[in-house]
Amino acid sequence: MTKKQLFAILDPKTWSASIIPVLIGTLYSTYQFGNLRLDLFIAMLLSAVGVQCFANVLNDYSDYLSGLDTVDTVHDREGGILVFDSIPLIQVKKLMVYLVVSTLFPSVYLLFHGGVLVAIIGVIGFLVAYFYSAGPLPISKTMLGELLSGFTMGGLITWLAYYIQTGYIDKNIILISIPIIIYIGSILFTNGLCDIEKDRATRVTLPIIIGRERSIDILKFAYVMMYIFVFLSIVLKTLPNLMFLIFLSVPLIVKKLKFITVKNISLKNRSNIMESSVLSGIIFFLFYMIIILGEILRSEFL
């Protein structure tokens, strides 16, 4: 397997779904209490990205093995590396084993510092990542895929990143994790929206059930809800008043979401639509993190 093939199958463009929760959970604990254990942050980041890489590879492997990904259903080389490149499946299996083993090291480090709760959350996260694509009835084939993935990555990872820094989980971190849950759920929702034709014969996803037009409406409303929950967090003093600056990101996100239309939705446009969805969230949370970081620096030096 070449470096280019490895890069494609690990799919780094999706890593925002694991990196953002870790960054938000860690930054918020520092904002609230001023403490930061850099070693725990690095271990948490490596664990979260490692599990996502495993999930990405397993998803491609399962779709290829089941015949869901073929030259007729996959139209871009980057999104179907196993379809277009002659990569021996034994190499893919070895890569998954390597990812599991390498992720264990930072995970065990977190376990020694965080105790039983870290183990429970970690096991739940890994099981959802595994059964999302594997098992007798993969989660991705049901209408629960977006909900469980959003809750696991947006919720559990954010809470765990906060917990290992503070020693507990409170209502504040639960509230500020809701926009992250919505964002990650929306990424999976967009993926299902692009794959309606491909999935219709083997899956019963939310986009298939509710149709293209309503799915697009729900996707765009999801971003509205992200802003609403930020506003609520400001009103409840969970986030600083300066967080109102996040509304400056609205024009940028609207511009990205305009590309997601019934006319543009197709397997051929899948990469561009997914890019628009992912980048919309990155823009939102980049504003979010810069504002929190600014508050941390202001309280530290002013």
C-alpha positions in Angstrom: 0.0 0.0 0.0 1.5 3.3 -1.1 1.5 6.5 1.0 -1.2 8.0 -1.3 -3.4 4.9 -0.9 -2.9 5.0 2.9 -3.8 8.7 3.0 -7.0 8.0 1.0 -8.2 5.1 3.1 -7.5 6.9 6.4 -9.5 9.8 5.0 -8.0 12.7 6.9 -10.7 15.2 5.7 -13.1 13.5 8.1 -10.9 13.8 11.1 -12.5 17.1 12.1 -15.3 14.9 13.6 -12.8 13.6 16.2 -10.4 16.5 16.5 -13.1 19.2 17.2 -14.7 17.4 20.1 -11.3 16.9 21.8 -10.3 20.6 21.2 -13.6 21.9 22.5 -13.7 19.7 25.6 -10.1 20.6 26.4 -10.4 24.3 25.7 -13.6 24.6 27.7 -12.0 22.9 30.8 -9.2 25.4 30.5 -11.6 28.3 30.1 -13.5 27.2 33.2 -10.7 26.2 35.5 -7.4 27.4 34.0 -5.9 23.9 34.1 -4.4 22.0 31.1 -2.6 18.7 31.2 -0.9 18.7 27.8 0.0 15.0 28.1 -3.6 14.0 28.6 -4.8 16.2 25.8 -2.3 14.6 23.3 -3.3 11.1 24.5 -7.0 12.0 24.1 -6.4 13.4 20.6 -4.4 10.3 19.5 -7.1 8.0 20.8 -10.0 9.8 19.2 -8.3 10.1 15.8 -7.1 6.5 16.0 -10.6 5.2 16.5 -11.9 7.3 13.7 -9.2 6.0 11.3 -10.1 2.5 12.3 -13.8 3.3 11.6 -13.0 4.8 8.2 -11.0 1.8 7.1 -13.5 -0.7 8.4 -16.3 1.2 6.6 -14.5 1.1 3.2 -13.6 -2.5 3.8 -17.2 -3.6 4.7 -18.8 -1.6 1.8 -16.3 -3.2 -0.7 -16.7 -6.7 0.7 -20.5 -6.5 0.7 -20.5 -5.3 -2.9 -22.0 -1.9 -2.0 -19.0 -0.1 -3.4 -18.4 -0.9 -7.1 -17.3 0.9 -10.2 -20.9 1.7 -10.9 -21.7 3.2 -7.5 -18.4 5.0 -6.7 -17.4 7.8 -9.0 -14.3 9.3 -7.4 -11.0 7.5 -6.8 -10.5 9.1 -3.4 -13.8 7.8 -2.1 -13.3 4.3 -3.4 -9.7 3.4 -3.1 -10.5 -0.3 -2.7 -12.6 -0.3 -5.8 -10.1 1.4 -8.1 -6.8 0.3 -6.7 -5.6 -3.3 -6.4 -4.9 -3.3 -2.7 -4.8 -6.8 -1.2 -7.5 -7.1 1.4 -4.9 -8.8 3.8 -3.1 -5.4 3.9 -6.3 -3.7 4.8 -6.9 -6.2 7.6 -3.3 -5.7 8.9 -3.9 -1.9 8.8 -7.0 -2.3 11.0 -5.1 -4.4 13.5 -2.2 -1.9 13.6 -4.7 1.0 14.2 -6.3 -0.9 17.1 -3.0 -1.8 18.7 -1.5 1.7 18.3 -4.7 3.3 19.7 -4.4 1.1 22.8 -1.3 2.9 24.0 -2.7 6.4 24.5 -6.0 4.8 25.6 -4.3 2.9 28.4 -2.5 6.0 29.5 -5.9 7.8 29.8 -7.3 4.8 31.7 -4.5 5.0 34.3 -5.3 8.7 34.9 -9.1 8.7 34.5 -10.2 5.3 35.9 -13.3 3.3 35.2 -15.4 6.0 33.5 -12.7 6.4 30.9 -12.8 2.7 30.2 -16.6 2.7 30.0 -16.8 5.6 27.6 -13.8 4.3 25.5 -15.4 0.8 25.1 -18.8 2.3 24.1 -17.1 4.6 21.6 -15.1 1.7 20.0 -18.2 -0.6 19.9 -20.2 2.1 18.1 -17.3 2.6 15.6 -17.1 -1.1 15.0 -20.8 -1.9 14.7 -21.4 1.2 12.6 -20.0 -0.8 9.6 -19.7 -4.4 10.8 -21.8 -7.1 12.5 -25.0 -8.8 11.4 -26.9 -5.5 11.2 -24.5 -2.5 10.8 -25.7 0.7 12.4 -25.0 2.5 9.1 -27.8 0.5 7.5 -30.4 1.8 9.9 -32.0 5.2 10.7 -29.9 5.3 13.9 -26.6 5.8 12.2 -26.5 9.6 12.3 -28.0 9.7 15.8 -25.6 7.3 17.4 -22.5 8.6 15.6 -23.4 12.2 16.6 -23.9 11.3 20.2 -20.8 9.1 20.4 -18.3 11.4 18.7 -19.8 14.8 19.5 -21.0 13.9 23.0 -18.9 11.2 24.5 -15.6 12.4 23.1 -16.2 16.0 24.2 -17.3 14.9 27.7 -14.2 12.6 28.0 -11.8 15.3 26.9 -13.3 17.5 29.6 -13.4 14.8 32.2 -9.7 13.8 31.9 -8.8 17.4 32.6 -11.3 18.2 35.3 -12.2 14.9 36.9 -16.0 15.2 36.4 -18.7 15.8 33.8 -21.2 18.6 34.5 -24.3 20.2 32.9 -22.1 22.9 31.2 -20.1 20.5 29.1 -23.2 18.6 28.2 -24.9 21.8 27.0 -21.9 23.0 24.9 -21.5 19.6 23.3 -24.9 19.7 21.7 -23.7 21.8 18.6 -20.9 19.3 18.2 -23.4 16.4 18.3 -25.5 18.1 15.7 -22.5 18.8 13.5 -21.2 15.3 13.4 -24.7 13.9 12.9 -25.1 16.3 10.0 -21.9 14.9 8.4 -23.2 11.4 8.4 -26.6 12.7 7.4 -25.0 14.4 4.4 -23.2 11.2 3.5 -26.5 9.3 3.5 -28.1 12.0 1.4 -25.4 11.7 -1.3 -25.7 7.9 -1.2 -29.5 7.5 -1.5 -29.4 5.6 -4.8 -26.5 3.4 -3.8 -28.0 2.6 -0.3 -31.7 2.1 -1.3 -31.4 -1.6 -1.9 -29.5 -2.5 1.3 -30.1 0.3 3.8 -32.9 2.2 5.5 -31.3 5.5 6.3 -33.0 8.7 7.4 -32.5 10.4 4.0 -34.1 7.4 2.3 -37.1 7.6 4.6 -37.7 11.3 4.4 -36.5 12.1 0.8 -34.1 14.6 -0.7 -35.9 17.8 -0.2 -36.9 17.3 3.4 -33.4 16.0 4.1 -31.8 19.2 2.8 -34.2 21.3 4.9 -33.3 19.3 8.0 -29.6 19.6 7.2 -29.8 23.4 6.9 -32.0 23.6 10.0 -29.4 21.6 11.9 -27.0 24.6 11.5 -29.6 27.0 12.7 -29.9 24.8 15.8 -26.2 24.9 16.4 -26.4 28.8 16.6 -29.5 28.5 18.8 -27.7 26.3 21.3 -24.7 28.7 21.3 -27.1 31.6 22.0 -28.7 29.6 24.8 -25.3 28.8 26.3 -24.4 32.6 26.3 -27.7 33.5 28.0 -27.2 30.8 30.7 -23.6 32.1 31.2 -22.1 28.8 30.1 -20.2 30.6 27.4 -18.8 34.1 27.5 -20.6 37.1 26.0 -17.9 37.4 23.4 -19.2 34.2 21.8 -21.8 36.4 20.1 -19.0 37.0 17.6 -19.6 33.5 16.2 -22.6 34.9 14.4 -20.1 36.6 12.1 -19.6 33.2 10.6 -23.2 33.0 9.3 -22.5 34.4 5.8 -19.5 32.0 5.3 -21.6 29.0 6.3 -24.6 30.0 4.2 -22.3 30.3 1.2 -21.1 26.7 1.7 -24.5 25.3 2.3 -25.9 26.9 -0.8 -24.1 24.2 -2.8 -26.2 21.5 -1.2 -29.3 21.4 -3.4 -31.6 18.7 -4.9 -30.0 19.5 -8.3 -26.5 18.9 -7.1 -27.1 15.8 -5.1 -25.6 12.8 -6.9 -22.9 10.2 -6.4 -20.7 12.2 -8.9 -21.0 15.3 -6.7 -20.5 13.4 -3.5 -17.0 14.7 -2.7 -18.0 18.4 -3.3 -21.1 18.1 -1.2 -19.3 16.3 1.7 -16.6 19.0 1.5 -19.2 21.8 1.8 -20.8 20.0 4.8 -17.5 19.4 6.6 -16.0 22.8 5.9 -19.2 24.5 7.2 -18.7 22.9 10.6 -15.0 23.6 10.6 -15.7 27.3 10.0 -18.3 27.4 12.8 -16.0 25.7 15.3 -13.0 27.6 14.3 -14.8 30.8 15.3 -15.9 29.0 18.4 -12.4 27.9 19.5 -10.7 31.2 18.7 -13.2 33.0 20.9 -12.8 30.6 23.8 -9.0 30.8 23.4 -9.2 34.6 23.3 -11.1 34.5 26.6 -8.5 32.1 28.1 -5.6 34.4 27.1 -7.5 37.5 28.3 -8.0 36.1 31.7 -4.4 34.9 31.9 -2.7 38.0 30.9 -5.1 40.9 31.5 
